[in-house]
Amino acid sequence: MVSMSEDASTSGEIKVNSDGIVLEDVIVGRRNRLIRRIGSGSFGDVFEAIDMQSRRNVAIKIDCSASSNGITELQHEHNVYLALKKGFWIPRTIWFGVFRGRFALAMELLDTNLEELRKSSCGRFPLPTTIHLAQQMLSALEFVHNRGFVHRDVKPENFLMGLGRRRSHVYLTDFGLAKRWCDPLTKRPYEQEKREPFAGTVRYTSINAHLGQTPARGDDLESLGYILLAFHLGTLPWWYTKGHTRKQCRRKVCELKLKLPLEKLCQGCPKEFRHFIEYVRQLGYDCPDYDYLRFLFNRALPEQRNDNSKNEIRNRSMNR
């Protein structure tokens, strides 16, 4: 059950040591005692906490921007989570409220993200593991799209593994940039705006997103295609592109994505990876055929389908 309430704590920074351990007794939402900081970014900080009622560990995301009349990124993310509630691929939210003058969100605690898992696996995954992850990531995006949203920041860091019996299960997180692609009543796609400001992660963002076009479902899937290439190859041609400014760097990366032949981009991968990217790039605002994309993944392992890939992911996560 998600609730919205005010926390009585006063303002102030949360003190942590060099290992992220919280050095004071901090209670969020009257029931969640902070243990350690497990992440941070432009949005704010993420802490592991213990829910003193259920005795379960949870994650607490605290917004860095003060509460105001304008909606913050975390408020928007919470609204998206409400629209996606009970999704098999979406972490469960527990509490939303105000803590020390800032919005905070308590949610299901998850394990490592797929980028950390890739780095701990010598920078790349075996093909069966990549395919197993791809199937789950595609299903997660299909669910989000069917609920009327595009994620707009599809990257390995935003896919996390579960804990316990679900430690081989992939979850999609971080919906701060998510946007509706269609009218929630008519289900008709929104008309293309003149130009969208850049949103997402340069490494994985779609060509259309680089060009400022209105986000569509195919853009999320193009980002997924780049992720799978990185999982299998360990790198992408534009990863180390530099520029004098961020805008110049984005422009150079966009030019590479436009000019590089897919045969060269996908060299060393099953041909189905190239077919995947070819298909999603030409989608425009059309509805993706998710079953066809699953078929491509299944065909990539015709003789060597590995039923142990799930166990391999579970073991990699446990042995980090």
KEKE-3310 file (N, C-alpha, C; in steps of 0.2 Angstrom, whole numbers, plus 5000, padded with zeros to 4 digits):
npx = (5004:5004:5007:5005:5013:5018:5034:5041:5053:5067:5076:5092:5108:5112:5123:5136:5149:5165:5162:5149:5140:5127:5129:5121:5105:5093:5076:5065:5049:5043:5045:5056:5072:5087:5102:5113:5121:5118:5118:5119:5116:5112:5099:5098:5100:5101:5097:5099:5088:5080:5064:5055:5043:5040:5052:5059:5072:5073:5073:5077:5074:5079:5075:5085:5081:5071:5055:5041:5030:5031:5032:5043:5057:5057:5044:5037:5042:5036:5023:5023:5026:5015:5006:5011:5009:5009:5016:5025:5038:5042:5048:5041:5033:5032:5031:5028:5033:5037:5053:5063:5060:5061:5056:5053:5055:5050:5054:5054:5069:5082:5095:5111:5114:5113:5124:5135:5135:5140:5152:5159:5160:5171:5168:5159:5145:5142:5134:5122:5118:5117:5106:5096:5094:5090:5077:5070:5072:5066:5052:5049:5050:5040:5029:5029:5027:5014:5007:5006:5018:5034:5051:5063:5076:5084:5095:5109:5111:5099:5092:5089:5094:5084:5082:5085:5074:5071:5082:5087:5079:5074:5072:5065:5069:5069:5061:5061:5063:5053:5039:5022:5017:5006:4988:4980:4966:4961:4971:4978:4993:5003:5004:5019:5031:5038:5052:5061:5069:5086:5086:5091:5104:5119:5127:5118:5106:5093:5094:5084:5080:5092:5090:5080:5067:5050:5048:5046:5040:5049:5061:5065:5067:5077:5088:5089:5094:5107:5112:5112:5121:5133:5133:5137:5148:5156:5159:5156:5157:5156:5159:5170:5171:5175:5172:5173:5162:5147:5137:5143:5150:5138:5133:5144:5143:5130:5132:5140:5132:5123:5130:5138:5139:5127:5131:5144:5144:5137:5146:5153:5142:5127:5117:5104:5104:5108:5096:5087:5090:5089:5075:5069:5073:5066:5054:5047:5033:5025:5017:5027:5031:5032:5032:5039:5051:5055:5056:5067:5077:5076:5079:5092:5099:5099:5104:5111:5103:5103:5098:5104:5107:5099:5103:5116:5116:5111:5121:5132:5127:5127:5140:5147)
npy = (4994:5011:5026:5044:5055:5067:5069:5071:5075:5087:5099:5095:5088:5071:5062:5052:5039:5035:5023:5024:5021:5026:5038:5042:5041:5039:5041:5038:5042:5038:5024:5018:5015:5022:5014:5013:5022:5019:5023:5037:5053:5065:5067:5065:5055:5037:5026:5011:5004:4999:4992:4995:4989:4978:4972:4970:4974:4989:5001:5018:5032:5049:5065:5078:5091:5104:5103:5111:5121:5117:5102:5089:5079:5066:5066:5065:5053:5044:5046:5039:5026:5023:5022:5011:5000:4984:4978:4965:4967:4978:4987:4986:4999:5007:5018:5035:5052:5067:5071:5079:5091:5087:5077:5059:5042:5026:5010:4993:4984:4980:4970:4971:4982:4979:4984:4985:4971:4967:4973:4966:4954:4952:4962:4958:4947:4930:4923:4916:4921:4934:4934:4928:4939:4949:4944:4946:4960:4965:4961:4969:4982:4981:4980:4992:5001:4996:5001:5014:5022:5029:5025:5032:5033:5021:5010:5000:5002:5005:4993:4981:4967:4955:4950:4936:4923:4928:4932:4930:4937:4951:4968:4984:5001:5018:5030:5043:5051:5047:5047:5050:5041:5041:5046:5044:5040:5039:5031:5035:5040:5054:5069:5074:5084:5100:5101:5091:5093:5086:5070:5057:5044:5046:5036:5026:5031:5033:5037:5045:5052:5059:5068:5076:5072:5068:5056:5039:5022:5014:5020:5017:5003:5003:5008:4997:4988:4993:4991:4977:4974:4979:4971:4959:4961:4969:4982:4998:5007:5021:5024:5030:5043:5060:5078:5096:5101:5095:5095:5095:5083:5074:5077:5071:5058:5055:5056:5046:5035:5037:5035:5024:5008:4995:4982:4983:4988:4978:4967:4952:4948:4938:4937:4941:4951:4962:4962:4965:4979:4985:4983:4990:5003:5008:5009:5021:5029:5018:5003:4992:4975:4964:4951:4946:4952:4944:4932:4934:4934:4921:4914:4917:4908:4894:4881:4880:4883:4888:4882:4884:4897:4906:4901:4905:4919:4921:4916:4924:4936:4933:4931:4943)
npz = (5000:4995:5002:5005:5015:5028:5035:5052:5054:5055:5045:5036:5033:5029:5039:5034:5033:5025:5019:5017:5027:5038:5050:5060:5070:5059:5054:5042:5036:5048:5050:5044:5046:5042:5035:5026:5013:4996:4983:4972:4964:4951:4954:4968:4983:4987:4999:5009:5020:5035:5037:5051:5054:5046:5046:5035:5023:5014:5000:5000:4992:4991:4986:4979:4977:4985:4992:4983:4974:4961:4952:4956:4950:4957:4962:4950:4946:4956:4953:4940:4944:4951:4941:4935:4944:4952:4942:4934:4931:4938:4952:4968:4976:4992:5001:5001:5003:5013:5018:5029:5022:5009:4996:4997:4993:4997:4993:4986:4990:4979:4970:4962:4948:4930:4923:4933:4935:4922:4921:4932:4926:4917:4908:4898:4893:4891:4876:4878:4891:4888:4879:4888:4897:4888:4884:4896:4898:4887:4889:4900:4895:4886:4894:4901:4890:4886:4896:4892:4893:4888:4893:4891:4896:4894:4900:4905:4919:4924:4925:4936:4946:4956:4973:4984:4981:4969:4962:4950:4942:4932:4935:4930:4933:4939:4934:4931:4920:4912:4900:4894:4879:4873:4872:4887:4888:4874:4868:4858:4849:4854:4845:4835:4843:4840:4843:4854:4870:4874:4881:4892:4890:4883:4877:4874:4869:4857:4839:4834:4846:4849:4838:4843:4842:4845:4859:4856:4856:4849:4851:4864:4862:4853:4861:4869:4860:4858:4870:4871:4862:4868:4879:4873:4866:4873:4872:4863:4847:4849:4862:4868:4863:4861:4865:4865:4871:4880:4871:4859:4859:4860:4847:4839:4843:4838:4824:4822:4825:4815:4803:4804:4796:4799:4798:4801:4814:4821:4820:4824:4832:4833:4818:4820:4830:4822:4814:4823:4827:4815:4813:4824:4822:4811:4815:4819:4824:4825:4832:4840:4835:4847:4849:4837:4839:4850:4844:4836:4846:4851:4840:4839:4847:4841:4842:4854:4865:4881:4896:4908:4909:4917:4930:4929:4929:4941:4949:4946:4951:4965:4968:4967)
capx = (5000:5008:5004:5009:5013:5023:5039:5041:5061:5070:5081:5099:5111:5113:5130:5138:5156:5168:5159:5142:5136:5124:5132:5116:5099:5088:5070:5061:5042:5041:5046:5062:5079:5093:5107:5119:5120:5120:5118:5118:5116:5109:5092:5098:5103:5097:5099:5096:5085:5076:5057:5055:5037:5040:5058:5063:5076:5070:5077:5074:5076:5078:5076:5089:5077:5067:5048:5039:5023:5032:5033:5050:5058:5055:5036:5035:5043:5031:5017:5023:5026:5008:5003:5014:5009:5008:5019:5029:5045:5043:5049:5035:5033:5030:5029:5030:5031:5042:5058:5067:5059:5062:5052:5057:5051:5053:5053:5057:5076:5085:5102:5115:5112:5117:5131:5140:5136:5144:5159:5162:5160:5176:5166:5154:5142:5141:5128:5116:5116:5114:5099:5091:5093:5087:5070:5067:5072:5060:5046:5049:5048:5033:5024:5029:5024:5007:5003:5006:5024:5041:5055:5067:5083:5085:5102:5110:5111:5092:5089:5092:5092:5080:5085:5082:5071:5070:5089:5088:5073:5076:5067:5066:5068:5071:5056:5061:5062:5047:5034:5017:5018:4999:4983:4978:4959:4960:4977:4981:5000:5003:5007:5026:5032:5043:5059:5062:5076:5089:5085:5093:5111:5122:5129:5112:5100:5091:5095:5078:5081:5098:5088:5075:5060:5045:5049:5042:5042:5055:5067:5067:5070:5084:5092:5090:5098:5114:5114:5114:5128:5138:5134:5140:5155:5160:5160:5152:5161:5156:5160:5175:5170:5176:5171:5174:5156:5143:5133:5148:5150:5132:5133:5148:5140:5124:5134:5143:5126:5120:5135:5141:5135:5125:5135:5151:5142:5135:5151:5154:5136:5122:5114:5098:5105:5107:5089:5083:5091:5086:5068:5066:5075:5062:5047:5044:5028:5021:5017:5032:5029:5036:5033:5044:5058:5056:5057:5074:5081:5075:5083:5100:5102:5095:5107:5114:5099:5106:5094:5108:5108:5096:5107:5123:5115:5110:5128:5136:5125:5129:5147:5150)
capy = (5000:5017:5032:5050:5058:5071:5066:5077:5077:5094:5099:5094:5083:5064:5060:5045:5038:5034:5017:5025:5019:5031:5039:5045:5038:5043:5038:5041:5039:5035:5017:5016:5017:5022:5010:5015:5025:5014:5026:5045:5056:5072:5067:5064:5049:5031:5023:5005:5005:4993:4994:4992:4986:4972:4969:4969:4979:4993:5006:5025:5037:5055:5070:5083:5097:5105:5103:5117:5120:5113:5095:5087:5072:5061:5066:5062:5046:5041:5045:5034:5020:5022:5019:5004:4996:4977:4975:4959:4969:4984:4986:4988:5005:5006:5024:5042:5057:5072:5070:5085:5096:5084:5071:5053:5036:5020:5004:4986:4984:4976:4969:4975:4983:4975:4987:4982:4964:4966:4974:4960:4948:4953:4967:4955:4941:4924:4924:4913:4925:4940:4932:4928:4945:4952:4942:4949:4967:4967:4960:4974:4988:4980:4981:4999:5003:4995:5006:5021:5026:5027:5026:5038:5032:5014:5009:4994:5004:5005:4987:4978:4960:4954:4947:4930:4918:4932:4935:4929:4941:4958:4974:4990:5006:5025:5033:5051:5054:5043:5051:5046:5042:5041:5049:5038:5038:5037:5027:5038:5043:5061:5072:5075:5091:5104:5098:5089:5093:5080:5067:5050:5043:5047:5029:5021:5034:5032:5042:5050:5056:5064:5073:5080:5070:5066:5050:5033:5015:5011:5023:5013:4997:5005:5009:4990:4985:4995:4988:4970:4974:4980:4965:4953:4963:4972:4990:5001:5011:5028:5025:5035:5049:5066:5084:5101:5102:5090:5096:5093:5076:5071:5077:5066:5051:5054:5056:5039:5030:5037:5033:5017:5002:4990:4976:4984:4989:4971:4962:4947:4946:4934:4942:4943:4957:4967:4962:4969:4986:4987:4984:4996:5010:5010:5009:5028:5029:5012:4999:4987:4968:4962:4944:4946:4953:4938:4927:4935:4932:4914:4911:4918:4902:4888:4874:4880:4886:4886:4882:4886:4904:4909:4900:4908:4926:4921:4915:4930:4941:4931:4930:4949)
capz = (5000:4995:5006:5005:5021:5030:5041:5056:5055:5053:5039:5038:5029:5033:5040:5032:5033:5019:5017:5016:5033:5041:5057:5065:5070:5055:5053:5036:5036:5054:5051:5040:5048:5036:5036:5022:5006:4991:4977:4972:4957:4951:4957:4975:4986:4988:5005:5011:5026:5038:5039:5057:5055:5043:5047:5029:5021:5008:4997:5001:4987:4993:4981:4981:4977:4990:4990:4981:4970:4955:4953:4956:4946:4961:4962:4943:4946:4960:4949:4935:4948:4953:4935:4933:4950:4951:4936:4936:4930:4941:4959:4972:4980:4999:5005:4998:5008:5014:5024:5030:5017:5003:4994:4998:4991:4999:4988:4986:4989:4974:4970:4958:4941:4925:4921:4937:4933:4916:4923:4936:4922:4912:4903:4893:4895:4886:4872:4882:4896:4885:4877:4893:4900:4883:4884:4902:4897:4882:4892:4905:4891:4883:4899:4902:4884:4886:4901:4890:4894:4886:4898:4889:4898:4894:4900:4910:4926:4926:4926:4942:4948:4962:4979:4986:4976:4963:4961:4942:4939:4930:4936:4927:4938:4937:4929:4932:4913:4908:4897:4890:4872:4870:4877:4892:4886:4867:4866:4851:4850:4854:4839:4836:4845:4836:4845:4861:4873:4874:4887:4891:4891:4876:4875:4872:4866:4850:4834:4834:4852:4847:4834:4846:4840:4851:4860:4854:4859:4846:4854:4870:4860:4850:4866:4871:4855:4859:4877:4870:4858:4873:4883:4870:4863:4879:4870:4857:4844:4851:4870:4870:4859:4865:4862:4869:4876:4880:4865:4853:4860:4858:4840:4836:4844:4834:4818:4822:4825:4808:4797:4804:4794:4804:4797:4805:4821:4824:4818:4830:4835:4828:4813:4823:4833:4817:4812:4829:4827:4808:4813:4828:4819:4806:4818:4819:4830:4825:4837:4839:4836:4852:4847:4832:4843:4854:4839:4834:4852:4851:4834:4840:4850:4839:4844:4860:4870:4888:4901:4914:4909:4923:4936:4928:4931:4949:4953:4945:4956:4972:4969:4966)
cpx = (5004:5004:5009:5008:5019:5027:5040:5049:5062:5075:5088:5102:5112:5120:5131:5146:5158:5165:5151:5137:5134:5126:5127:5109:5094:5082:5066:5054:5040:5042:5052:5068:5084:5099:5114:5117:5122:5120:5117:5119:5113:5102:5092:5102:5098:5101:5096:5094:5082:5069:5056:5048:5037:5047:5062:5067:5073:5075:5074:5078:5074:5080:5080:5086:5072:5060:5046:5032:5025:5034:5041:5051:5056:5047:5034:5036:5038:5025:5017:5023:5019:5004:5005:5013:5007:5011:5024:5037:5047:5043:5043:5037:5030:5027:5032:5028:5037:5046:5063:5066:5060:5058:5056:5052:5054:5050:5056:5065:5078:5092:5106:5112:5116:5123:5136:5141:5140:5151:5163:5162:5165:5173:5161:5151:5142:5135:5122:5113:5113:5107:5094:5089:5089:5079:5067:5066:5066:5054:5044:5047:5041:5028:5023:5025:5016:5003:5004:5012:5030:5046:5060:5074:5085:5093:5103:5109:5104:5088:5093:5090:5088:5085:5081:5080:5070:5077:5091:5083:5076:5071:5070:5064:5070:5067:5056:5060:5056:5042:5029:5018:5011:4994:4980:4971:4958:4965:4980:4988:4999:5007:5015:5027:5038:5050:5059:5069:5079:5088:5088:5101:5114:5124:5124:5106:5099:5093:5090:5078:5087:5095:5082:5068:5056:5047:5044:5044:5048:5061:5070:5070:5076:5089:5094:5094:5105:5116:5116:5120:5134:5139:5138:5147:5159:5161:5156:5157:5162:5157:5165:5176:5171:5174:5172:5168:5152:5139:5137:5149:5144:5131:5137:5146:5134:5127:5137:5137:5123:5124:5137:5137:5133:5129:5142:5149:5140:5140:5153:5148:5132:5119:5107:5098:5105:5100:5085:5084:5088:5078:5066:5068:5070:5054:5043:5039:5023:5022:5022:5029:5034:5037:5038:5051:5060:5059:5065:5079:5081:5079:5090:5103:5099:5097:5110:5110:5101:5101:5097:5109:5105:5101:5114:5122:5114:5117:5132:5134:5127:5136:5151:5154)
cpy = (5006:5022:5038:5054:5063:5068:5072:5079:5084:5093:5097:5088:5077:5063:5053:5045:5037:5028:5018:5024:5026:5032:5041:5041:5042:5039:5041:5038:5036:5027:5014:5019:5016:5018:5012:5018:5020:5017:5034:5047:5063:5073:5068:5058:5043:5028:5016:5007:4999:4996:4991:4989:4979:4968:4968:4975:4983:4998:5013:5029:5044:5061:5075:5090:5098:5105:5110:5116:5117:5106:5093:5081:5066:5060:5063:5055:5042:5040:5040:5027:5018:5019:5013:4999:4989:4974:4970:4962:4975:4983:4989:4994:5004:5012:5030:5047:5062:5071:5076:5090:5094:5078:5065:5047:5030:5014:4998:4987:4978:4975:4973:4976:4979:4978:4985:4975:4963:4967:4969:4954:4949:4958:4964:4949:4936:4926:4922:4918:4932:4939:4932:4934:4949:4951:4946:4957:4969:4966:4966:4981:4987:4982:4989:5003:5002:4999:5013:5025:5024:5029:5032:5037:5025:5013:5003:4996:5005:4999:4983:4971:4960:4951:4940:4925:4921:4935:4934:4933:4948:4963:4980:4996:5013:5028:5040:5054:5051:5048:5047:5047:5042:5044:5043:5036:5035:5032:5029:5041:5051:5064:5074:5083:5094:5101:5097:5090:5087:5077:5060:5050:5042:5040:5025:5024:5033:5038:5047:5055:5061:5069:5077:5078:5067:5058:5045:5027:5012:5014:5019:5006:4998:5005:5001:4987:4987:4992:4980:4969:4975:4974:4960:4955:4967:4980:4992:5006:5018:5029:5030:5041:5055:5072:5090:5103:5096:5089:5093:5085:5072:5071:5072:5059:5050:5053:5048:5034:5031:5034:5026:5012:4997:4984:4977:4985:4982:4966:4958:4945:4941:4939:4944:4950:4963:4968:4966:4976:4989:4988:4990:5003:5012:5010:5016:5028:5023:5008:4993:4980:4965:4954:4942:4947:4947:4932:4927:4932:4924:4911:4912:4912:4895:4881:4874:4884:4883:4887:4884:4893:4908:4908:4904:4916:4926:4920:4921:4936:4939:4932:4937:4951)
cpz = (5000:4998:5005:5011:5023:5036:5045:5057:5053:5048:5041:5034:5033:5033:5038:5032:5026:5015:5015:5022:5036:5048:5062:5065:5065:5053:5047:5036:5042:5055:5048:5042:5043:5039:5033:5015:5001:4984:4977:4965:4957:4954:4965:4977:4987:4994:5006:5018:5029:5040:5046:5059:5052:5044:5041:5027:5014:5006:4998:4996:4990:4988:4984:4981:4982:4988:4988:4977:4964:4957:4952:4952:4950:4962:4955:4943:4950:4956:4943:4938:4949:4947:4933:4939:4948:4945:4938:4936:4934:4949:4963:4976:4987:5002:5001:5002:5008:5020:5024:5024:5010:5002:4995:4996:4993:4995:4989:4985:4984:4974:4965:4951:4936:4922:4926:4936:4927:4918:4927:4932:4916:4907:4898:4896:4889:4882:4876:4887:4893:4882:4882:4896:4895:4883:4890:4901:4892:4885:4897:4901:4888:4888:4900:4896:4883:4891:4898:4890:4890:4892:4897:4892:4899:4894:4905:4917:4929:4926:4931:4943:4955:4967:4980:4981:4969:4960:4953:4938:4938:4931:4932:4932:4935:4932:4929:4925:4909:4906:4894:4883:4869:4875:4881:4890:4879:4865:4860:4853:4850:4847:4841:4838:4840:4837:4853:4864:4874:4881:4887:4892:4884:4873:4872:4869:4859:4845:4834:4841:4852:4843:4836:4844:4846:4852:4859:4857:4856:4848:4860:4867:4856:4855:4869:4866:4856:4866:4875:4866:4863:4878:4880:4868:4868:4878:4864:4854:4846:4859:4872:4866:4863:4861:4867:4874:4875:4873:4859:4853:4858:4850:4837:4837:4839:4827:4817:4821:4818:4803:4798:4801:4799:4804:4802:4813:4825:4823:4825:4834:4830:4824:4816:4827:4828:4815:4817:4828:4820:4809:4818:4826:4814:4808:4817:4825:4829:4831:4836:4839:4841:4851:4842:4835:4847:4850:4837:4840:4852:4846:4835:4843:4848:4842:4851:4865:4877:4893:4908:4914:4915:4929:4935:4931:4939:4952:4952:4950:4963:4973:4968:4973)
residu = (MET:VAL:SER:MET:SER:GLU:ASP:ALA:SER:THR:SER:GLY:GLU:ILE:LYS:VAL:ASN:SER:ASP:GLY:ILE:VAL:LEU:GLU:ASP:VAL:ILE:VAL:GLY:ARG:ARG:ASN:ARG:LEU:ILE:ARG:ARG:ILE:GLY:SER:GLY:SER:PHE:GLY:ASP:VAL:PHE:GLU:ALA:ILE:ASP:MET:GLN:SER:ARG:ARG:ASN:VAL:ALA:ILE:LYS:ILE:ASP:CYS:SER:ALA:SER:SER:ASN:GLY:ILE:THR:GLU:LEU:GLN:HIS:GLU:HIS:ASN:VAL:TYR:LEU:ALA:LEU:LYS:LYS:GLY:PHE:TRP:ILE:PRO:ARG:THR:ILE:TRP:PHE:GLY:VAL:PHE:ARG:GLY:ARG:PHE:ALA:LEU:ALA:MET:GLU:LEU:LEU:ASP:THR:ASN:LEU:GLU:GLU:LEU:ARG:LYS:SER:SER:CYS:GLY:ARG:PHE:PRO:LEU:PRO:THR:THR:ILE:HIS:LEU:ALA:GLN:GLN:MET:LEU:SER:ALA:LEU:GLU:PHE:VAL:HIS:ASN:ARG:GLY:PHE:VAL:HIS:ARG:ASP:VAL:LYS:PRO:GLU:ASN:PHE:LEU:MET:GLY:LEU:GLY:ARG:ARG:ARG:SER:HIS:VAL:TYR:LEU:THR:ASP:PHE:GLY:LEU:ALA:LYS:ARG:TRP:CYS:ASP:PRO:LEU:THR:LYS:ARG:PRO:TYR:GLU:GLN:GLU:LYS:ARG:GLU:PRO:PHE:ALA:GLY:THR:VAL:ARG:TYR:THR:SER:ILE:ASN:ALA:HIS:LEU:GLY:GLN:THR:PRO:ALA:ARG:GLY:ASP:ASP:LEU:GLU:SER:LEU:GLY:TYR:ILE:LEU:LEU:ALA:PHE:HIS:LEU:GLY:THR:LEU:PRO:TRP:TRP:TYR:THR:LYS:GLY:HIS:THR:ARG:LYS:GLN:CYS:ARG:ARG:LYS:VAL:CYS:GLU:LEU:LYS:LEU:LYS:LEU:PRO:LEU:GLU:LYS:LEU:CYS:GLN:GLY:CYS:PRO:LYS:GLU:PHE:ARG:HIS:PHE:ILE:GLU:TYR:VAL:ARG:GLN:LEU:GLY:TYR:ASP:CYS:PRO:ASP:TYR:ASP:TYR:LEU:ARG:PHE:LEU:PHE:ASN:ARG:ALA:LEU:PRO:GLU:GLN:ARG:ASN:ASP:ASN:SER:LYS:ASN:GLU:ILE:ARG:ASN:ARG:SER:MET:ASN:ARG)
# end
